[in-house]
Amino acid sequence: MSSQSKIVHNFIDGEFVALDESKATVPVTNPATGAVIAEVRVSDAADVAAAIATAKAAQTKWGAQTVKTRVQALFKLKAIMEAGMDELVEIVVSEHGKCRPEAKASVMKGIETLEWACSLPQLLPGLFLEVSRGISCRETRDPLGVVVSIVPFNFPAMVPFWTVPIALGCGNAVILKPSEKVPLTMQRVAAMIKEAGIPAGVFQTVN
């Protein structure tokens, strides 16, 4: 590992958690230079179980909030990510090798899905239908609980955002397993999610 590389930590209960140094690591390389820019320590079953337990505890309170309350944090996250656009683009370029225009476009597409998730108060009310005299059907939409998103390497910001903001806005807790090839983008986003006010344990990463 070079002097400029770093260890990628799991994001658990609102904090970056260092795993035991005896655990195996996977190098993260800059495709343009071949340089190792980070090392991902490999989680085990106990690490996953701890993340799940934390997520279950956090989701109960998060899911009980109104969708209008939950999306306020998503609005804040959108503003934070837009303000940090240049930083996110540089991370995508360094760990994935995309050219800057494509990297920026991919981050913007992720933010576009986040913006869509901010409309969830208009999408989640459910339905009520009187199907016959004295007989009605009601549809309600409740959080599932804890959901897991396992994402590939090809778009470090865009693909995780196909699931993360929507699942969070719907009241679920999310455990994200980023690709070990490109974990740095979502590591930075995890800090932004915390800054936006999404409670500890509601969003977590396990590498």
C-alpha positions in Angstrom: 0.0 0.0 0.0 1.4 3.4 -0.9 1.9 6.2 1.6 -1.0 8.0 0.0 -3.5 5.1 0.2 -5.9 4.6 3.1 -8.1 2.0 4.7 -11.7 2.0 3.8 -13.9 1.4 6.9 -17.4 0.2 7.4 -19.9 3.0 8.3 -21.9 1.6 11.3 -24.2 3.5 13.6 -23.2 6.8 12.2 -19.4 6.3 12.5 -16.6 4.9 10.5 -15.6 1.7 12.2 -12.1 0.2 11.8 -12.1 -3.6 11.4 -9.5 -5.8 13.0 -6.1 -5.5 11.3 -5.8 -9.2 11.0 -8.6 -9.3 8.4 -7.8 -9.6 4.8 -7.7 -6.5 2.6 -8.5 -5.9 -1.1 -6.6 -3.1 -2.9 -8.4 -0.3 -4.6 -6.4 0.9 -7.7 -6.5 3.9 -9.9 -7.1 2.4 -13.3 -5.3 5.3 -15.1 -2.0 4.8 -13.1 -2.3 1.4 -11.6 -1.4 2.9 -8.2 -3.0 1.5 -5.1 -5.1 4.4 -3.6 -6.9 2.5 -0.8 -7.3 -0.9 0.9 -10.7 -2.4 1.8 -10.7 -4.6 4.9 -13.0 -7.6 4.3 -15.9 -7.9 6.7 -17.0 -11.2 8.2 -20.4 -12.6 9.3 -20.0 -11.0 12.8 -19.6 -7.6 11.2 -22.7 -8.1 9.0 -24.7 -9.3 12.1 -23.7 -6.2 14.0 -24.8 -3.9 11.2 -28.1 -5.7 10.9 -28.8 -5.4 14.6 -28.0 -1.7 14.6 -30.1 -1.1 11.5 -33.1 -2.9 13.1 -32.9 -0.7 16.2 -32.6 2.5 14.2 -35.3 1.6 11.6 -38.1 1.4 14.2 -37.9 5.1 15.0 -37.1 6.2 11.5 -40.0 4.2 10.0 -42.4 5.7 12.5 -41.7 9.2 11.3 -43.9 10.7 8.5 -42.6 10.5 5.0 -42.7 14.4 4.9 -40.2 14.4 7.8 -38.0 11.8 6.3 -37.7 13.6 2.9 -36.5 16.8 4.6 -33.2 15.0 5.2 -33.1 13.9 1.6 -33.6 17.6 0.5 -30.5 18.5 2.7 -28.5 15.6 1.2 -29.3 16.8 -2.3 -27.9 20.3 -1.5 -24.8 18.8 0.2 -24.0 16.5 -2.7 -24.5 19.4 -5.2 -22.1 21.5 -3.2 -19.6 18.7 -3.0 -20.0 17.8 -6.7 -16.4 18.5 -7.7 -15.1 16.3 -4.8 -17.3 13.4 -5.7 -16.4 13.6 -9.3 -12.7 13.5 -8.5 -13.2 10.4 -6.3 -15.1 8.7 -9.1 -12.3 9.5 -11.6 -9.6 8.3 -9.3 -11.1 5.0 -8.3 -13.0 4.1 -11.4 -11.1 5.7 -14.2 -14.0 7.5 -15.9 -13.3 10.8 -17.7 -14.5 13.8 -15.8 -17.5 14.6 -18.0 -18.8 11.0 -17.6 -18.0 10.9 -13.9 -19.9 14.2 -13.4 -22.9 13.0 -15.4 -23.1 9.8 -13.3 -23.1 11.7 -10.1 -25.7 14.1 -11.4 -27.9 11.1 -12.4 -27.6 9.8 -8.9 -28.7 13.2 -7.5 -31.6 13.1 -10.0 -32.9 9.9 -8.4 -32.5 11.5 -5.0 -34.5 14.5 -6.2 -37.2 12.1 -7.4 -37.3 10.5 -3.9 -38.1 13.9 -2.4 -41.5 13.5 -4.1 -42.4 10.4 -2.1 -45.0 12.3 0.0 -47.1 12.5 -3.2 -46.4 8.8 -4.1 -46.9 7.0 -0.8 -50.4 7.9 0.4 -51.9 4.6 -0.7 -55.4 4.0 -2.1 -59.0 3.7 -0.9 -61.6 2.2 -3.2 -65.2 1.4 -2.6 -65.6 -1.7 -4.7 -69.2 -2.4 -3.9 -71.9 -1.1 -1.6 -70.5 -1.4 1.9 -67.3 -3.0 0.7 -64.1 -1.1 0.4 -60.4 -1.9 -0.3 -57.6 0.0 1.3 -54.0 0.0 0.2 -51.4 1.1 2.7 -47.6 1.3 2.1 -45.4 0.6 5.1 -41.6 0.2 5.4 -40.2 -3.2 4.9 -37.7 -2.8 7.7 -34.0 -3.4 6.9 -33.0 -3.7 3.3 -29.7 -4.5 1.7 -28.3 -3.0 -1.5 -25.4 -4.8 -3.2 -24.1 -2.8 -6.1 -21.5 -3.3 -8.9 -18.5 -1.2 -9.8 -19.5 0.4 -13.0 -21.2 3.6 -11.7 -20.0 4.3 -8.1 -22.6 7.0 -7.3 -25.4 6.5 -9.8 -26.2 2.8 -9.2 -26.3 3.0 -5.4 -28.7 5.9 -5.7 -31.1 3.7 -7.7 -32.0 2.2 -4.3 -30.6 4.2 -1.3 -32.6 7.4 -1.3 -35.9 5.7 -2.3 -35.5 3.0 0.4 -34.6 5.6 3.0 -37.5 7.9 2.1 -39.9 5.0 2.4 -38.8 4.5 6.0 -36.4 1.6 5.6 -32.9 1.2 7.0 -30.3 0.5 4.3 -27.2 -1.5 4.5 -25.1 -0.9 1.4 -22.4 -3.3 0.2 -20.3 -1.2 -2.3 -18.1 -2.8 -4.8 -14.7 -3.5 -3.3 -13.3 -2.0 -6.5 -14.9 1.5 -6.0 -15.8 1.9 -2.3 -14.5 5.5 -1.9 -17.4 7.3 -3.5 -20.0 5.9 -1.2 -17.7 6.2 1.8 -17.7 10.0 1.2 -21.5 9.9 0.6 -22.0 8.2 3.9 -20.4 11.2 5.6 -22.7 13.4 3.6 -25.8 11.4 4.7 -24.8 11.9 8.3 -24.4 15.6 7.7 -27.9 15.7 6.2 -29.3 14.5 9.5 -30.3 11.0 8.6 -30.1 9.2 12.0 -27.2 6.9 13.0 -27.9 3.3 12.0 -30.4 4.1 9.3 -27.8 4.1 6.5 -24.7 1.9 6.9 -22.0 0.4 4.7 -20.4 -3.0 5.0 -17.4 -3.8 2.8 
